């Protein structure tokens, strides 16, 4: 057997004890002399007898939840040894009073002091019960354990430095979650001289005080520290002290009249209210929960939301909008997507993210919005859609991206194209006919994505999107041209030249391709001149190359075969000569690339 830690602990317990079966606040233990044996079970029913072999030191005993370290040897009543950490040379650790070990251990070890060695005799119902633990422990066996308690680590010592110890939970809470530094809390706290201060035990240092603040702005260090480990509705008594060379938990506590700042104190803290605060608008704004909503669901991208909004205390107005369409102020949309149905929140929104609500700010940097999410309907998740629905949503979302592109909303267009791909990109389960549809959609989306990335000067994204289009259609002229453009911008001239030459293999008169090839040659020549200047005579022998290239370029230009197109930025001129783009969108005015 590998030790108690590897045994079936729940079977050892015969089921975990009820929550109130063992509590270190309710049990008092008698100090026993060597050789003395007493019943130490909570109910004093003879379930766990302790006989002291070596007395422990000090006055303290491990409390419920402490991690204790022990050595043990377990035997049957006839002396048969079934397990021993001593033989293995490996002390055993477990959490006391939480059901990790047999009931006799939870209650017997709780009665021990540091360094104490004893024999615990555990009745069957305090050990393995009627099931036993075959093959070593029979059913209904009374067991003896020789146990030595080395040490324990208290879970009440919150930071393992002795500076902040939870003495007693005065009010439990069933709420979930702990405050974060940015969250707003309403607390009541009182500070008194420690009860071991003979001269002034219990004297008030700070009378009970109600306050509301962000956790990070708590009035003193210890309060900020314990709030991070409390739940809303909980009330706890702590012992706090300044740790020499460590954390000064009472830093910020005022001194009494004519007295030095306290070095130790008893502190009672009640967390009355927790308002979760989350960042919006790239951290420049905040959303604070005022009233909790229902359940756990929140709106997703594409959800239809009904909200009530008022700005800086003004009248409320009802709005209905779809997330992800930039149909309302970006700060409001971010706030709503963090809310639950029925929730009320307060959003501090920078003026540049507040849209029409910015008027209420009157020129200030930010506006405060009171928002209630009345209801919302989530957009269907991809995994729950039929293949037909995915194709339909891919087309619709691509069309929305085209609309955004035509409106000059390039970032929105990018998001729409990316979203459309999520509907159709992974089509392994589609039929052959459906795959033909998804291939057309994907090709169009990759090409459009490359075009938008070029506009946004996201060269890497442009080359990757064009590359994916080429994976679907190796000779696609637009994909070759757009990837070549991206390679030029990242000074990957060899790669750019390969794409252009492949383009010209299909159409040697391709004007934009020929012009781009000339541009590549000029850029390479300029780079070589720069390198020659930088490295001196290293490239002197190449001196004639530049004049030759420039002469050839001038001749080609003079011939009229390589007239460069109108430069409208990012190389968006190819559409002028290649006809109607993907998706059937008409060409725009001369020099303008329409979304496809």
TORMARKE-633874 format. One line per field, with one value per residue (C-alpha): residue in three letters; x, y, z. Coordinates in steps of 0.5 Angstrom, whole numbers, plus 500, padded with zeros to 3 digits. Layout:
N
residu = Ala; ...
u = X; ...
v = Y; ...
w = Z; ...
END
This chain:
596
residu = Unk; Unk; Unk; Unk; Unk; Unk; Unk; Unk; Unk; Unk; Unk; Unk; Unk; Unk; Unk; Unk; Unk; Unk; Unk; Unk; Unk; Unk; Unk; Unk; Unk; Unk; Unk; Unk; Unk; Unk; Unk; Unk; Unk; Unk; Unk; Unk; Unk; Unk; Unk; Unk; Unk; Unk; Unk; Unk; Unk; Unk; Unk; Unk; Unk; Unk; Unk; Unk; Unk; Unk; Unk; Unk; Unk; Unk; Unk; Unk; Unk; Unk; Unk; Unk; Unk; Unk; Unk; Unk; Unk; Unk; Unk; Unk; Unk; Unk; Unk; Unk; Unk; Unk; Unk; Unk; Unk; Unk; Unk; Unk; Unk; Unk; Unk; Unk; Unk; Unk; Unk; Unk; Unk; Unk; Unk; Unk; Unk; Unk; Unk; Unk; Unk; Unk; Unk; Unk; Unk; Unk; Unk; Unk; Unk; Unk; Unk; Unk; Unk; Unk; Unk; Unk; Unk; Unk; Unk; Unk; Unk; Unk; Unk; Unk; Unk; Unk; Unk; Unk; Unk; Unk; Unk; Unk; Unk; Unk; Unk; Unk; Unk; Unk; Unk; Unk; Unk; Unk; Unk; Unk; Unk; Unk; Unk; Unk; Unk; Unk; Unk; Unk; Unk; Unk; Unk; Unk; Unk; Unk; Unk; Unk; Unk; Unk; Unk; Unk; Unk; Unk; Unk; Unk; Unk; Unk; Unk; Unk; Unk; Unk; Unk; Unk; Unk; Unk; Unk; Unk; Unk; Unk; Unk; Unk; Unk; Unk; Unk; Unk; Unk; Unk; Unk; Unk; Unk; Unk; Unk; Unk; Unk; Unk; Unk; Unk; Unk; Unk; Unk; Unk; Unk; Unk; Unk; Unk; Unk; Unk; Unk; Unk; Unk; Unk; Unk; Unk; Unk; Unk; Unk; Unk; Unk; Unk; Unk; Unk; Unk; Unk; Unk; Unk; Unk; Unk; Unk; Unk; Unk; Unk; Unk; Unk; Unk; Unk; Unk; Unk; Unk; Unk; Unk; Unk; Unk; Unk; Unk; Unk; Unk; Unk; Unk; Unk; Unk; Unk; Unk; Unk; Unk; Unk; Unk; Unk; Unk; Unk; Unk; Unk; Unk; Unk; Unk; Unk; Unk; Unk; Unk; Unk; Unk; Unk; Unk; Unk; Unk; Unk; Unk; Unk; Unk; Unk; Unk; Unk; Unk; Unk; Unk; Unk; Unk; Unk; Unk; Unk; Unk; Unk; Unk; Unk; Unk; Unk; Unk; Unk; Unk; Unk; Unk; Unk; Unk; Unk; Unk; Unk; Unk; Unk; Unk; Unk; Unk; Unk; Unk; Unk; Unk; Unk; Unk; Unk; Unk; Unk; Unk; Unk; Unk; Unk; Unk; Unk; Unk; Unk; Unk; Unk; Unk; Unk; Unk; Unk; Unk; Unk; Unk; Unk; Unk; Unk; Unk; Unk; Unk; Unk; Unk; Unk; Unk; Unk; Unk; Unk; Unk; Unk; Unk; Unk; Unk; Unk; Unk; Unk; Unk; Unk; Unk; Unk; Unk; Unk; Unk; Unk; Unk; Unk; Unk; Unk; Unk; Unk; Unk; Unk; Unk; Unk; Unk; Unk; Unk; Unk; Unk; Unk; Unk; Unk; Unk; Unk; Unk; Unk; Unk; Unk; Unk; Unk; Unk; Unk; Unk; Unk; Unk; Unk; Unk; Unk; Unk; Unk; Unk; Unk; Unk; Unk; Unk; Unk; Unk; Unk; Unk; Unk; Unk; Unk; Unk; Unk; Unk; Unk; Unk; Unk; Unk; Unk; Unk; Unk; Unk; Unk; Unk; Unk; Unk; Unk; Unk; Unk; Unk; Unk; Unk; Unk; Unk; Unk; Unk; Unk; Unk; Unk; Unk; Unk; Unk; Unk; Unk; Unk; Unk; Unk; Unk; Unk; Unk; Unk; Unk; Unk; Unk; Unk; Unk; Unk; Unk; Unk; Unk; Unk; Unk; Unk; Unk; Unk; Unk; Unk; Unk; Unk; Unk; Unk; Unk; Unk; Unk; Unk; Unk; Unk; Unk; Unk; Unk; Unk; Unk; Unk; Unk; Unk; Unk; Unk; Unk; Unk; Unk; Unk; Unk; Unk; Unk; Unk; Unk; Unk; Unk; Unk; Unk; Unk; Unk; Unk; Unk; Unk; Unk; Unk; Unk; Unk; Unk; Unk; Unk; Unk; Unk; Unk; Unk; Unk; Unk; Unk; Unk; Unk; Unk; Unk; Unk; Unk; Unk; Unk; Unk; Unk; Unk; Unk; Unk; Unk; Unk; Unk; Unk; Unk; Unk; Unk; Unk; Unk; Unk; Unk; Unk; Unk; Unk; Unk; Unk; Unk; Unk; Unk; Unk; Unk; Unk; Unk; Unk; Unk; Unk; Unk; Unk; Unk; Unk; Unk; Unk; Unk; Unk; Unk; Unk; Unk; Unk; Unk; Unk; Unk; Unk; Unk; Unk; Unk; Unk; Unk; Unk; Unk; Unk; Unk; Unk; Unk; Unk; Unk; Unk; Unk; Unk; Unk
u = 500; 503; 500; 494; 494; 493; 488; 480; 479; 472; 471; 476; 471; 464; 462; 465; 462; 457; 460; 458; 461; 468; 469; 475; 471; 467; 471; 476; 481; 484; 492; 494; 500; 504; 501; 494; 488; 482; 476; 478; 472; 467; 461; 465; 462; 468; 470; 477; 481; 488; 494; 500; 507; 510; 507; 507; 510; 506; 499; 496; 493; 492; 485; 480; 483; 490; 495; 498; 505; 505; 508; 504; 504; 497; 496; 490; 488; 493; 499; 499; 502; 498; 501; 507; 510; 515; 518; 517; 521; 516; 512; 504; 501; 493; 488; 485; 477; 475; 474; 481; 482; 478; 474; 478; 484; 480; 478; 484; 490; 486; 487; 495; 500; 506; 511; 506; 506; 500; 496; 489; 485; 479; 473; 470; 465; 471; 475; 473; 467; 463; 467; 474; 479; 481; 486; 489; 484; 478; 470; 468; 476; 478; 485; 491; 495; 501; 502; 507; 505; 511; 508; 502; 500; 494; 489; 487; 494; 492; 499; 503; 507; 503; 501; 494; 490; 483; 480; 473; 468; 462; 457; 458; 456; 454; 456; 461; 467; 472; 473; 479; 483; 479; 472; 468; 466; 462; 465; 464; 470; 472; 479; 481; 487; 489; 485; 492; 494; 494; 493; 488; 485; 479; 480; 477; 482; 477; 470; 465; 466; 462; 466; 465; 472; 475; 479; 486; 484; 482; 484; 490; 494; 491; 484; 486; 489; 483; 478; 481; 479; 472; 465; 460; 455; 461; 463; 470; 474; 482; 488; 493; 500; 506; 511; 518; 522; 515; 508; 506; 498; 496; 500; 494; 491; 491; 494; 490; 491; 498; 499; 504; 501; 499; 503; 498; 490; 484; 480; 472; 471; 464; 463; 456; 456; 461; 460; 465; 468; 471; 475; 472; 475; 482; 482; 480; 473; 470; 463; 461; 455; 450; 445; 446; 443; 440; 444; 450; 449; 452; 450; 455; 457; 451; 446; 440; 440; 434; 437; 435; 440; 441; 447; 450; 443; 439; 432; 433; 432; 430; 435; 435; 441; 445; 452; 458; 455; 457; 450; 451; 457; 463; 463; 456; 456; 462; 459; 453; 457; 459; 452; 447; 439; 436; 443; 444; 451; 454; 459; 464; 466; 471; 468; 471; 467; 461; 458; 452; 452; 458; 454; 452; 459; 459; 466; 469; 473; 468; 461; 457; 452; 447; 445; 440; 440; 432; 433; 437; 437; 444; 446; 446; 453; 457; 457; 449; 448; 446; 451; 446; 445; 453; 453; 448; 451; 457; 454; 450; 456; 461; 456; 456; 463; 462; 458; 462; 468; 464; 462; 470; 469; 475; 476; 469; 470; 476; 472; 466; 470; 474; 467; 464; 470; 468; 462; 465; 473; 472; 468; 470; 463; 460; 457; 461; 456; 456; 464; 463; 459; 464; 470; 467; 466; 472; 476; 472; 473; 481; 482; 477; 481; 488; 485; 483; 489; 493; 489; 490; 498; 498; 503; 503; 496; 495; 500; 497; 490; 493; 497; 490; 487; 492; 492; 485; 486; 494; 493; 489; 491; 489; 492; 498; 498; 496; 501; 507; 504; 505; 512; 514; 512; 516; 522; 521; 523; 525; 518; 515; 518; 516; 509; 509; 513; 507; 502; 505; 506; 498; 498; 505; 501; 498; 500; 500; 504; 509; 509; 510; 516; 519; 518; 521; 527; 528; 527; 532; 537; 536; 537; 544; 546; 545; 548; 554; 555; 554; 559; 564; 568; 564; 559; 564; 564; 557; 557; 554; 548; 544; 545; 543; 537; 535; 536; 532; 526; 526; 526; 520; 516; 517; 515; 508; 508; 508; 505; 504; 496; 493; 496; 491; 495; 496; 496; 489; 489; 488; 481; 481; 483; 480; 473; 468; 470; 468; 461; 458; 460; 460; 466; 467; 469; 476; 482; 477; 477; 470; 469; 468
v = 500; 507; 511; 514; 519; 514; 510; 511; 517; 517; 510; 511; 517; 513; 519; 526; 529; 534; 541; 542; 536; 538; 545; 548; 553; 548; 543; 544; 539; 536; 536; 529; 526; 521; 514; 517; 515; 519; 519; 525; 524; 530; 527; 523; 517; 513; 513; 516; 514; 518; 515; 520; 517; 524; 530; 536; 543; 550; 551; 551; 546; 545; 548; 546; 547; 547; 543; 538; 534; 527; 521; 515; 507; 503; 497; 492; 490; 484; 488; 487; 493; 495; 502; 506; 513; 512; 506; 510; 516; 520; 524; 525; 531; 533; 538; 537; 537; 537; 530; 528; 522; 518; 521; 519; 522; 529; 529; 525; 530; 536; 534; 534; 539; 540; 535; 530; 523; 519; 512; 514; 508; 509; 505; 502; 508; 512; 508; 504; 502; 496; 496; 495; 496; 489; 486; 489; 492; 487; 490; 493; 493; 497; 501; 503; 509; 511; 519; 524; 531; 535; 542; 545; 551; 554; 557; 562; 565; 568; 570; 565; 571; 571; 578; 577; 571; 570; 569; 567; 568; 572; 571; 566; 568; 563; 569; 567; 571; 575; 583; 585; 591; 595; 593; 598; 595; 598; 595; 596; 596; 597; 596; 595; 594; 586; 582; 580; 587; 587; 595; 596; 590; 592; 599; 602; 605; 606; 605; 602; 606; 605; 606; 605; 605; 601; 595; 598; 605; 601; 606; 601; 595; 590; 592; 592; 585; 581; 584; 580; 574; 576; 574; 579; 579; 576; 578; 576; 578; 578; 579; 584; 586; 589; 584; 586; 586; 584; 587; 593; 591; 596; 602; 607; 606; 612; 613; 615; 621; 622; 615; 611; 608; 601; 595; 590; 590; 586; 588; 586; 587; 586; 586; 589; 590; 588; 592; 589; 594; 592; 596; 598; 602; 600; 601; 608; 607; 603; 599; 598; 593; 596; 591; 584; 581; 574; 568; 567; 569; 575; 578; 575; 578; 579; 579; 583; 588; 592; 597; 603; 609; 615; 620; 624; 624; 626; 622; 615; 613; 606; 603; 597; 595; 589; 588; 588; 593; 599; 601; 605; 608; 603; 605; 603; 597; 594; 595; 592; 586; 585; 585; 580; 580; 585; 588; 595; 598; 605; 606; 611; 612; 617; 622; 619; 613; 616; 617; 622; 621; 625; 632; 630; 631; 638; 638; 634; 628; 623; 621; 617; 612; 609; 603; 597; 591; 590; 584; 580; 575; 572; 570; 563; 559; 556; 549; 549; 551; 546; 547; 550; 556; 556; 558; 563; 566; 566; 570; 575; 577; 577; 582; 586; 587; 589; 595; 597; 597; 601; 606; 607; 603; 598; 596; 593; 590; 586; 584; 582; 578; 574; 573; 570; 565; 562; 560; 557; 556; 549; 545; 538; 535; 539; 535; 536; 541; 545; 545; 548; 554; 555; 555; 560; 564; 563; 565; 572; 573; 571; 576; 582; 580; 582; 588; 591; 589; 593; 599; 598; 597; 590; 587; 581; 580; 581; 576; 571; 572; 572; 566; 562; 565; 562; 555; 555; 558; 557; 562; 567; 574; 578; 574; 574; 581; 583; 578; 581; 588; 586; 583; 589; 593; 588; 588; 581; 583; 575; 573; 579; 578; 570; 572; 578; 573; 568; 573; 575; 568; 568; 575; 578; 584; 585; 592; 593; 586; 589; 596; 592; 589; 595; 598; 592; 593; 600; 599; 593; 598; 603; 599; 596; 604; 605; 598; 601; 607; 604; 599; 603; 599; 593; 594; 598; 593; 593; 600; 599; 595; 601; 605; 599; 598; 605; 605; 599; 602; 608; 605; 600; 606; 610; 604; 605; 598; 599; 605; 606; 606; 611; 611; 611; 608; 601; 599; 599; 600; 593; 593; 598; 593; 586; 587; 586; 584; 578; 578; 581; 588; 594; 598; 605; 611; 611; 609; 606; 599; 596; 591; 584
w = 500; 498; 504; 507; 501; 496; 499; 498; 502; 501; 503; 509; 511; 510; 507; 509; 516; 516; 515; 523; 525; 527; 528; 532; 535; 539; 541; 547; 549; 555; 556; 557; 561; 558; 558; 559; 554; 553; 548; 543; 539; 538; 540; 546; 543; 544; 536; 537; 543; 544; 548; 549; 548; 548; 550; 545; 546; 546; 547; 540; 536; 529; 526; 521; 514; 516; 512; 517; 517; 520; 521; 522; 523; 522; 525; 526; 533; 533; 531; 524; 520; 514; 512; 515; 513; 517; 513; 507; 510; 507; 512; 510; 509; 509; 510; 517; 518; 511; 509; 506; 511; 516; 521; 527; 524; 523; 530; 533; 530; 532; 539; 538; 539; 535; 537; 540; 539; 541; 539; 536; 536; 531; 532; 525; 524; 525; 520; 514; 517; 514; 507; 510; 505; 502; 502; 508; 512; 514; 515; 521; 523; 529; 527; 531; 529; 532; 530; 530; 529; 526; 524; 520; 516; 518; 512; 517; 516; 510; 507; 511; 515; 521; 520; 518; 521; 521; 528; 527; 521; 524; 518; 512; 505; 499; 494; 489; 487; 491; 489; 485; 486; 481; 484; 488; 495; 501; 508; 515; 519; 527; 530; 537; 541; 541; 546; 549; 550; 558; 559; 553; 551; 547; 547; 540; 535; 530; 532; 527; 520; 514; 507; 500; 496; 490; 493; 491; 495; 502; 508; 510; 508; 512; 510; 502; 503; 507; 502; 496; 500; 502; 499; 499; 505; 509; 516; 519; 525; 524; 528; 524; 526; 522; 520; 522; 515; 512; 510; 515; 515; 520; 515; 514; 521; 525; 532; 538; 541; 544; 542; 537; 531; 533; 531; 533; 533; 532; 526; 524; 517; 514; 506; 505; 498; 492; 485; 480; 475; 469; 464; 457; 451; 452; 459; 459; 461; 466; 467; 474; 476; 480; 480; 478; 473; 471; 470; 467; 459; 456; 449; 444; 437; 433; 439; 439; 445; 448; 453; 457; 457; 460; 460; 466; 470; 464; 461; 460; 452; 450; 444; 440; 436; 434; 437; 432; 427; 430; 430; 437; 441; 442; 449; 450; 446; 450; 456; 454; 452; 459; 462; 464; 462; 467; 470; 471; 470; 471; 465; 465; 457; 454; 450; 443; 445; 447; 440; 441; 448; 448; 448; 455; 457; 455; 453; 459; 457; 459; 460; 465; 462; 467; 463; 464; 459; 459; 454; 449; 444; 442; 435; 434; 435; 429; 433; 433; 426; 420; 414; 410; 416; 416; 408; 409; 415; 411; 405; 409; 414; 408; 405; 411; 411; 404; 406; 411; 406; 402; 408; 409; 416; 414; 421; 421; 414; 417; 423; 419; 414; 419; 422; 416; 415; 422; 419; 413; 414; 417; 412; 413; 415; 409; 402; 396; 393; 400; 399; 392; 396; 401; 397; 393; 399; 402; 396; 396; 403; 403; 397; 401; 407; 403; 400; 407; 410; 405; 406; 413; 412; 415; 411; 414; 414; 407; 405; 409; 407; 399; 401; 403; 397; 393; 397; 394; 387; 385; 379; 382; 379; 385; 390; 387; 386; 393; 396; 391; 394; 401; 400; 397; 403; 407; 403; 401; 394; 391; 394; 391; 384; 384; 385; 379; 374; 376; 374; 368; 366; 365; 362; 360; 358; 365; 366; 374; 374; 369; 373; 380; 377; 375; 382; 385; 380; 382; 390; 389; 386; 391; 396; 393; 392; 400; 401; 397; 400; 407; 406; 401; 396; 397; 391; 387; 382; 381; 379; 372; 374; 376; 370; 366; 370; 370; 362; 361; 365; 362; 355; 357; 360; 354; 349; 353; 355; 362; 364; 371; 374; 378; 385; 390; 396; 397; 390; 389; 382; 379; 379; 374; 369; 371; 371; 376; 383; 387; 390; 384; 387; 381; 380; 384; 381; 377; 382; 387; 389; 391; 396; 393
END
